[in-house]
């Protein structure tokens, strides 16, 4: 099964992010872009790829260990951008605004625990973002820059993180289907 760890968004924030997507879709009409469905919007902490039953159990063990190390926190979703850059746009994303340190630390601890349990290291550094779309054929940089400059700058919502989730991804012709496998409540007492 194809697995990843994610922070899920509240419905209100998902809806606001999907409105940002709609604005981008209109501006990029006719481009070869696969848009993420509103119900699938999330923040990926770590992609694990195809795993057997043993890999699933090790992933659950990692999630349980890491969840005990973290207290609940919040972050704000604001802005948009592209990876890797506007000339070679492959991913359109919504941004995460300060404070991002608890999110980065959560991803870092998850990476450390997964490695300890035998998972191969992640090949790229964690960057907190919400994927909006995957670009199949990059439009000219000037088009992307114009779209990004036209987007609203107000926050799209706050996300209260009380848990993270191990998700299963099933690839279907109509798009990916995500199913929660296990939720990991953050249970460390908050620091004051």
N, C-alpha and C positions, 0 to 999 in steps of 0.2 A: 504494500500500500504506500501511496505517496503522501508524505507527512511534512508538516511545518508547525512551528510555534508562532502564535500570534496574540496580539492585544486586540480585542474586539471593540468596536465603537458603539456608543449609544445610538439609538434610532434617530434622535434629533440631529446629532452630528453627522451621521451617515447621510441624512437627507440634505443637509446644508452642503456637504461635500459633493453630493450628486448634482446639486444645482450649479456648482462650479464646473463640474464635468459637462453639463448641458451647454453652458456658455462656451466652453472650449470646443465641444462638438460642432456647434453652429459655426464657429470661426474656422474650424478645420474640416468643414464638410468636403467630401470628395477625396480626402486623404486616406491612405491605407493604414487605419488605426483600429486596434481591437480594444474596446472600452470595457472596463470592469463593471459588472452589474452592481447596482446600489447595495443589494443584500450581501455581496461579497467584499465590500470595502472593509479593510482591516489594516493593521500595522504588523508586518512580519518581523518577528524577533530572530528567527533562524529557520532556514529551509533545510530539511533533512533528505528529501528525495525519496526514492523507492526503498522501503524497509520491509523485512520479513517480520515474523512474530517476535523473534529475539530483539531485533532493532526497535520494535514498538515497545517492548518491556523496558529496554534500556532508556528509551526516550521518556517514558513515564517516570522512571526512577530519577532521571535528571530533573524533570519538571518538579517533582515532589521535593527534592533536595533544595533546589533554587528558590522555590516559593516560600520556604521556611526562613530564608535569609532576608526577605524584603517586606517592608511595610507598604500599605496602599499609598498611592501618590496620584497626581493629576498632571496633565499637560494640555496645551492649547494647540489646536490645528489652525494654521494660518499660512496663506501664500501658496505658491505653486512653482514648479520648476521642471527641469528635464535632466535625465542621465543619458550619456555622460556629459554632453554639452549641446548647445543649440544647433551646431553644425552636423552632429551625428546623433540626433535625438532618437533614443530607443525606448525610454520610459518617461511618461508624464506623471508627475506626482504632486500631492498636496503636502505641505510642510508641517513640521512640528516645531512649535515655538517653545522658548524657555518655560519652565525648567525641563531640560532634556536629560540632565545628569542621572536621575533615577531610572530613566528608560535605558540609557546607555549602560548603566551599571547592571541592570537586569539582563540585558543582552550579553554583556561581558561574562557575567557569572554563569549564564546558560551555556555559553561557548566553552568556558573552562570545564564545566561539569560534563558536557557532552564529550569533550576530548578525553577526559579522565575515564569515561566509560567506553572508549574505543572508537568514537565517531571521527572521521577525518576532519581536519580543521577547515573552517570556512575559508574560501579562497578570496573573499573581498571583505573589507572592513564594514562593520555595521553602520548604516546611515538611517536615522529615524525619518521615515516618510510613509505615506499612504499611496500605493500605486493606483493611478487613475486609468492608465491605458498603456498598452504596449504598441510601439510604432513599428509597422512592418516595412515601411519605406519612408525614410526621413524627408519631410518637406524642407524647402529652403530655410536657412537659419533666420532670414528676415521675417518669414511668416511666423515661425515659433516665437521670435522676440516680440513681434507685434501682438500676438495672442497673450503672452505672459504680461506685457505692459498694460493690456486692457482689463486685466482681471481685478476684482475688488480686493482691497487690502485688509478689510476688517476680519476679525477672527471668525472661523467657521464653527467653532464650538470647543468646549472643554471636555476632556475625557477623564473620567474618574476611574483609575485603574485599581481594582480590588482583586483582580486575578488575571491570569493569562491562560491560553487554551492550546492544547495540541489538536491540530486540525488534520483531517484527511482531505486530499484533493483528488477528485476524479475528473479526468479530462473527457469532455463530451464535445460533439460537433457544434452544439449551440453555446459552448463556453464551459469553463470550469464549474464544478459543483463542490462546495465545501461543506463538510460535516464535522462538528465537534466530536473528538474522541474522548478527551478528558480535560476537565477544568482544574486549574491549580490556584486556589485562593492564596493571596499574599497574607502570611500570618505572623510576620515578625512585628513586635510592638513598635509603634512609631517613635522616632527620635525627636526630642524637644530641646 
